[in-house]
Every structure is written in C-alpha cells, then in structure tokens.
Amino acid sequence: MTSAPGALMDPPLVEMRNISVSFGGIKAVDDVSIDLYPGEVVGLLGHNGAGKTTLIKVLSGAYQRDAGQIFINGEEAHIANPRDARGYNIETIYQTLALADNLDAASNLFLGRELVTSFGLVDDSAMEAETRKIMARLNPNFEKFANPVSALSGGQRQSVAIARAVYFNARILIMDEPTAALGPHETQMVAELISQLKSEGIGIFLISHDIHDVMQLCDRASVMKNGHLVGSVRIEHVSDDDLLSMIILGKPPAGPARS
C-alpha cells in the first residue's frame, strides 16, 4: 500500500514526542517519538517487551506517560484515560475485538450507546438500518445482520468492530494484531477494510508481530527494541529482511529507507 496522495504534506493527525513510561524503575518506553498522518497506516513492530504496546496505550489513555507530549492535529492533547482518548476521536480495536458473542452486529455496534424511540425503548429497527448503512460503506458483502457475531468469520467480526469505531467518528484507529489467526481470504478482507479507511483519511496505528502483515498493510513501519525506537521506515524502501534486522539487531537500515 502507498500513502494517500499528499498525505505527508498534511498536518499530522498524531505526534507523540519524547514519550517515556516507567514501571517500577524500569523504562518500558524511553524518549520515543512517532507520528501518523491522515490516510496512513503505521505499523509498530518489535519483540514482546519492546515497548510498542506500552507506547500505544499512552495514546489510548490506558497508561500514563512520565514524560513527553502528545499532539492531535497540531494541538497538544491531554489524555488521562480512554474517555479522553475517545474525545480526540481515537478508538482502539483490540485483538479480542471486545464483541458480545450472543448479540448481532447492530446490537454490538450500539452496545452501551443504544438508539431509543421517543418512548425510551430500544429502537432495534433504527440500529439495524444504521448498521446496514455503515456496512455498505465498509464491507458491501456483509449480509449476516441477524446472526450473533459468534457465528461470523474472523474477517466479518473485524468488520463489526471497525464499523463500531468508525460510526462513532474515529479519525485515529489503533489496531492490535488485526489479522491474527485469520486465513488468506480473511486477511484480504481486513486489507480491503483498511484500504477503505485510508481512503476516508483515517489514520491507523497497527500493532503487529507479523512482518508480512506490515509489508502488505502499512505505509511506514516504526520498530522498537528494549523501550527505544530503532527507527521509522517507508515500506516501499525496505525488505522483509531489513525489518527483521531492525527487530533483532536494533539498527536502522542505511540509505533512503529512513522516513
């Protein structure tokens, strides 16, 4: 994938500057700066314990930073909890997807934010109509509106989780291992969803252990090791081996790969 035309000339959606986070005296994230532009997917790579999840949890409001600043659309953001993050149109789609398996797509989309009639009753028809609208935009092949999400495939479940985030005006998405345990067809479905989100100017941080996923889905990759940022590179300038070397050796590639 390549960036949306002109994406890197727009103001960044997100700038995380000089972020540090410590747990019990150990620096999980040490002076890390990354950014994200509209219509761009940035992959976050690194071994377990590299610090990528801790870094992104600062953006989602799950963790507090000890130092550093966050800017959203060029203005400093104050994110102390997940509610604050949602106020900046930041949504997180966790690997578990946080779906209620016994409910259908519409009930999951509006879970905790149900539409109601003038009599104060849950308006199932309105919620299904809105779900059909958002699905027509994101995944036109989705048809299983009456089924509990437990009966859906992995890619279809991702569709529901993404639709829930986008419906409530997410402009910045954090996706945690979105293709984990998916087959080739399902992975392609997720790739098409991500492509649609990019076309709408939504920026995505994609946390992954899978180099092949990052090479297929991302515009740039930021690699972390032992709490430090190894470097950020443009995908079209690097190979799988370059990324693997960054992860294992902790050294950025030489030449034009750096972004």
C-alpha angles and dihedrals in degrees: 000000000000130000121273110267110280092001094136092050092060122085109273117262090216135019119180107189126195095335118185128180127179132191117194093340094311116115107229090177119025120195097318124172124188136155142199130207131206113279093013135121117210116191119213111209135180144110121285106288093025090120101247095119092045091050094051093045087062088060092046092050095244093114133033121231121231092208140001138058137263122211124192115194089346096307125105112257126209108210115175100153142004091273090059090050092053088051087063090049093255115146129180125212106197124206089251088052090216093240125157101239096204094055129078126244096271094048090051093047092056098031106148090002100065122171112238136199124241086267092058095252123135107266102219093172094054092047092051091048091052091046091052090052095052092043091051086058098044106028113008091182093062109114108152098096095141096048124095108249089244086074094054127096121250093260092049090050089052087052091056093047092048092046090053091053095044095045089061092054103263111177095171119046127192110200119191113206093324095183099042111141093000124132124232095271093048091046089053089052090055090047090055091049090051091048090054092050090050091052088057092055096253115149120220133200106200117197111203146156091200115093091191091056091051092048090051101039108030138075094200136012128213113198124203131194128179092348095308130106108245091191148291120252138181111247095225089060099053141058131221088260092054091055092044090052091051091051096046104032099029094227126124118230117259124244131024096344093091115095 
